[in-house]
Amino acid sequence: MIDYEKDGAAIYRQSFATIRAEADLDRLPADVARVAVRMIHACGMTDLVDDLLWSPNAVADARRALLAGAPILCDVNMVASGVTRKRLPADNEVVCTLTDPAVPELARALGTTRSAAAMELWLPRLEGAVVAVGNAPTSLFRLLEMIEAGAPRPAAVIGVPVGFIGAAESKQALADHPSALEHLVVRGRRGGSAIAAAAINAIASEEE
Ligand SMILES: C/C1=C2N=C(/C=C3N=C(/C(C)=C4\N[C@@](C)([C@@H]5N=C1[C@](C)(CCC(=O)O)[C@H]5CC(=O)O)[C@@](C)(CC(=O)O)[C@@H]4CCC(=O)O)[C@@](C)(CC(=O)O)[C@@H]\3CCC(=O)O)C(C)(C)[C@@H]/2CCC(=O)O
């Protein structure tokens, strides 16, 4: 028999205690720290906190929007799948338009990725929505272009695409953007769909 922890609640408890002991959460506002714990939990990197950038109202505005029934717009299905439906305070719609049948042709016509083209289909739902980008840098760049062109403003953007091409740049562009969208970002190459979903799950629920 291998000796390992089998109690789910105990695993979570020990995990969160380890994160709180190892991560430098003190420099974060309390609401951001609560979300950061879950983001770290999703990736196992306690130094993730060193790369967090946030705007002052990002977590509060995202939470308020969810309570008011706002949809959650996700760049990829992996983010949408990671959102725990039972945590959502208003049975919020979780939307990923990436696999809409219109997207491949739209991407060809626009000369861009499917991830970016899929953003066009967000337009009817974008006003006041909570946006979660965990994978595709081109989605985040395209969102900023759409805002510059006068698209409706989301309540907040969780911007954590991962990777080497455009990831760091797209997140910095969000943080520095003149539109001052409320944002929570992991700067640099780190990020990913699991971190994006974990951030939404933390914002959606009041308890840990
Ligand atoms: C360049 C892309 C990157 N994808 C990365 C990492 C992962 N992607 C996975 C999967 C299954 C998907 N990625 C797509 C979004 C696909 N990935 C791209 C694109 C080519 C362009 C996006 C961009 O640069 O902004 C993108 C296709 C597109 O035309 O938009 C995906 C749609 C591809 C597909 O299966 O058709 C798909 C999303 C599926 C979904 O809806 O959930 C991985 C699981 C990789 C794998 O399969 O091995 C992984 C997941 C990472 C995560 O945590 O989300 C990068 C590294 C992010 C990279 C962008 C940056 C770079 O440096 O290249």
The ligand as an SDF file (V2000), in Angstrom:
LIG
                    3D

 63 67  0  0  0  0  0  0  0  0999 V2000
   -0.3170   29.4960  -31.0560 C   0  0  0  0  0  0  0  0  0  0  0  0
   -1.2730   28.7310  -30.2170 C   0  0  0  0  0  0  0  0  0  0  0  0
   -0.8560   28.3880  -28.9000 C   0  0  0  0  0  0  0  0  0  0  0  0
   -1.4390   27.3990  -28.1410 N   0  0  0  0  0  0  0  0  0  0  0  0
   -0.8010   27.2110  -27.0100 C   0  0  0  0  0  0  0  0  0  0  0  0
   -0.9770   26.1800  -26.0380 C   0  0  0  0  0  0  0  0  0  0  0  0
   -1.9550   25.2340  -26.0130 C   0  0  0  0  0  0  0  0  0  0  0  0
   -2.9600   25.1460  -26.9250 N   0  0  0  0  0  0  0  0  0  0  0  0
   -3.6240   24.0060  -26.8330 C   0  0  0  0  0  0  0  0  0  0  0  0
   -4.8360   23.7730  -27.5760 C   0  0  0  0  0  0  0  0  0  0  0  0
   -5.5170   22.4470  -27.4900 C   0  0  0  0  0  0  0  0  0  0  0  0
   -5.4430   24.7640  -28.4140 C   0  0  0  0  0  0  0  0  0  0  0  0
   -4.8070   25.8810  -28.8170 N   0  0  0  0  0  0  0  0  0  0  0  0
   -5.5510   26.6510  -29.8490 C   0  0  0  0  0  0  0  0  0  0  0  0
   -6.1810   27.8610  -29.1740 C   0  0  0  0  0  0  0  0  0  0  0  0
   -4.4890   27.1190  -30.9250 C   0  0  0  0  0  0  0  0  0  0  0  0
   -3.2640   27.4610  -30.2110 N   0  0  0  0  0  0  0  0  0  0  0  0
   -2.5480   28.3640  -30.7410 C   0  0  0  0  0  0  0  0  0  0  0  0
   -3.2600   28.9030  -31.9960 C   0  0  0  0  0  0  0  0  0  0  0  0
   -2.5780   28.2640  -33.2370 C   0  0  0  0  0  0  0  0  0  0  0  0
   -3.2250   30.4220  -32.1420 C   0  0  0  0  0  0  0  0  0  0  0  0
   -3.5960   31.1780  -30.8520 C   0  0  0  0  0  0  0  0  0  0  0  0
   -2.8240   32.4390  -30.6450 C   0  0  0  0  0  0  0  0  0  0  0  0
   -1.6150   32.4880  -30.9480 O   0  0  0  0  0  0  0  0  0  0  0  0
   -3.4090   33.3890  -30.1240 O   0  0  0  0  0  0  0  0  0  0  0  0
   -4.7330   28.3750  -31.7580 C   0  0  0  0  0  0  0  0  0  0  0  0
   -5.5350   28.0350  -33.0260 C   0  0  0  0  0  0  0  0  0  0  0  0
   -6.1790   29.2490  -33.6410 C   0  0  0  0  0  0  0  0  0  0  0  0
   -6.2730   29.3030  -34.8800 O   0  0  0  0  0  0  0  0  0  0  0  0
   -6.6160   30.1380  -32.9110 O   0  0  0  0  0  0  0  0  0  0  0  0
   -6.6170   25.5670  -30.3110 C   0  0  0  0  0  0  0  0  0  0  0  0
   -7.9010   26.1770  -30.8230 C   0  0  0  0  0  0  0  0  0  0  0  0
   -5.9950   24.6580  -31.3880 C   0  0  0  0  0  0  0  0  0  0  0  0
   -6.9790   23.5320  -31.8300 C   0  0  0  0  0  0  0  0  0  0  0  0
   -7.0150   22.4880  -31.1810 O   0  0  0  0  0  0  0  0  0  0  0  0
   -7.6700   23.7060  -32.8000 O   0  0  0  0  0  0  0  0  0  0  0  0
   -6.8140   24.6720  -29.0300 C   0  0  0  0  0  0  0  0  0  0  0  0
   -7.9120   25.1990  -28.0620 C   0  0  0  0  0  0  0  0  0  0  0  0
   -8.9070   24.1240  -27.6650 C   0  0  0  0  0  0  0  0  0  0  0  0
   -9.9730   24.6800  -26.7360 C   0  0  0  0  0  0  0  0  0  0  0  0
  -10.9340   25.2710  -27.2240 O   0  0  0  0  0  0  0  0  0  0  0  0
   -9.8450   24.5160  -25.5240 O   0  0  0  0  0  0  0  0  0  0  0  0
   -2.8230   23.1020  -25.8840 C   0  0  0  0  0  0  0  0  0  0  0  0
   -3.5770   22.0990  -25.0330 C   0  0  0  0  0  0  0  0  0  0  0  0
   -1.6940   22.5140  -26.7180 C   0  0  0  0  0  0  0  0  0  0  0  0
   -1.7400   21.0790  -27.1540 C   0  0  0  0  0  0  0  0  0  0  0  0
   -2.7410   20.6000  -27.6970 O   0  0  0  0  0  0  0  0  0  0  0  0
   -0.7020   20.4360  -27.0110 O   0  0  0  0  0  0  0  0  0  0  0  0
   -2.0780   24.1590  -25.0100 C   0  0  0  0  0  0  0  0  0  0  0  0
   -2.9320   24.6110  -23.8130 C   0  0  0  0  0  0  0  0  0  0  0  0
   -2.3460   25.7480  -23.0030 C   0  0  0  0  0  0  0  0  0  0  0  0
   -3.3830   26.3580  -22.0870 C   0  0  0  0  0  0  0  0  0  0  0  0
   -3.1430   26.3510  -20.8570 O   0  0  0  0  0  0  0  0  0  0  0  0
   -4.4180   26.8610  -22.5580 O   0  0  0  0  0  0  0  0  0  0  0  0
    0.1740   28.3380  -26.7530 C   0  0  0  0  0  0  0  0  0  0  0  0
    1.5320   27.8640  -26.2030 C   0  0  0  0  0  0  0  0  0  0  0  0
   -0.5350   29.2090  -25.7630 C   0  0  0  0  0  0  0  0  0  0  0  0
    0.3160   29.0010  -28.1610 C   0  0  0  0  0  0  0  0  0  0  0  0
    0.2800   30.5810  -28.1370 C   0  0  0  0  0  0  0  0  0  0  0  0
    1.6000   31.2330  -27.7790 C   0  0  0  0  0  0  0  0  0  0  0  0
    2.8510   30.6630  -28.3830 C   0  0  0  0  0  0  0  0  0  0  0  0
    3.9170   30.9500  -27.8660 O   0  0  0  0  0  0  0  0  0  0  0  0
    2.8720   29.9500  -29.3720 O   0  0  0  0  0  0  0  0  0  0  0  0
  1  2  1  0
  2  3  2  0
  2 18  1  0
  3  4  1  0
  3 58  1  0
  4  5  2  0
  5  6  1  0
  5 55  1  0
  6  7  2  0
  7  8  1  0
  7 49  1  0
  8  9  2  0
  9 10  1  0
  9 43  1  0
 10 11  1  0
 10 12  2  0
 12 13  1  0
 12 37  1  0
 13 14  1  0
 14 15  1  0
 14 16  1  0
 14 31  1  0
 16 17  1  0
 16 26  1  0
 17 18  2  0
 18 19  1  0
 19 20  1  0
 19 21  1  0
 19 26  1  0
 21 22  1  0
 22 23  1  0
 23 24  2  0
 23 25  1  0
 26 27  1  0
 27 28  1  0
 28 29  2  0
 28 30  1  0
 31 32  1  0
 31 33  1  0
 31 37  1  0
 33 34  1  0
 34 35  2  0
 34 36  1  0
 37 38  1  0
 38 39  1  0
 39 40  1  0
 40 41  2  0
 40 42  1  0
 43 44  1  0
 43 45  1  0
 43 49  1  0
 45 46  1  0
 46 47  2  0
 46 48  1  0
 49 50  1  0
 50 51  1  0
 51 52  1  0
 52 53  2  0
 52 54  1  0
 55 56  1  0
 55 57  1  0
 55 58  1  0
 58 59  1  0
 59 60  1  0
 60 61  1  0
 61 62  2  0
 61 63  1  0
M  END
$$$$
